């Protein structure tokens, strides 16, 4: 049977987070299994259906952990040996301090606080 061309992108699990790949873009939906994921995925499907397969989710909050996951995906391919281990160590330290912080709220105020500690 032929593959459907208008099938919506499915929700995938990436470690502890739910993501959707749409038109080559990785869209984080939240922590896997949370109500936030259900809500964001329904919103995504609605927007996807309206826009014929291209989606921009206005007002979608991006958290520090989303940025760190993207960075670690990049680092795994581009930083070999101990450099990738260093990237994981730094990401874990940043995550411990700032998990749940929206990217919009993260800035020089946060980085200057961490330098004092």
Secondary structure in CASP SS format (residue, H / E / C, confidence):
PFRMAT SS
TARGET T0000
AUTHOR 0000-0000-0000
METHOD secondary structure of the structure
MODEL  1
X C 1.00
X C 1.00
X C 1.00
X C 1.00
X C 1.00
X C 1.00
X C 1.00
X C 1.00
X C 1.00
X C 1.00
X C 1.00
X E 1.00
X E 1.00
X E 1.00
X C 1.00
X C 1.00
X E 1.00
X E 1.00
X E 1.00
X E 1.00
X E 1.00
X E 1.00
X C 1.00
X C 1.00
X E 1.00
X E 1.00
X E 1.00
X E 1.00
X E 1.00
X E 1.00
X E 1.00
X C 1.00
X C 1.00
X C 1.00
X H 1.00
X H 1.00
X H 1.00
X H 1.00
X H 1.00
X H 1.00
X H 1.00
X H 1.00
X H 1.00
X H 1.00
X H 1.00
X H 1.00
X H 1.00
X H 1.00
X H 1.00
X H 1.00
X C 1.00
X C 1.00
X C 1.00
X C 1.00
X C 1.00
X C 1.00
X C 1.00
X C 1.00
X C 1.00
X C 1.00
X C 1.00
X C 1.00
X E 1.00
X H 1.00
X H 1.00
X H 1.00
X H 1.00
X H 1.00
X H 1.00
X H 1.00
X H 1.00
X H 1.00
X H 1.00
X H 1.00
X H 1.00
X H 1.00
X H 1.00
X H 1.00
X C 1.00
X C 1.00
X C 1.00
X H 1.00
X H 1.00
X H 1.00
X H 1.00
X H 1.00
X H 1.00
X H 1.00
X H 1.00
X H 1.00
X H 1.00
X H 1.00
X H 1.00
X H 1.00
X H 1.00
X H 1.00
X H 1.00
X H 1.00
X C 1.00
X C 1.00
X C 1.00
X E 1.00
X H 1.00
X H 1.00
X H 1.00
X C 1.00
X C 1.00
X H 1.00
X H 1.00
X H 1.00
X H 1.00
X H 1.00
X H 1.00
X H 1.00
X H 1.00
X H 1.00
X C 1.00
END
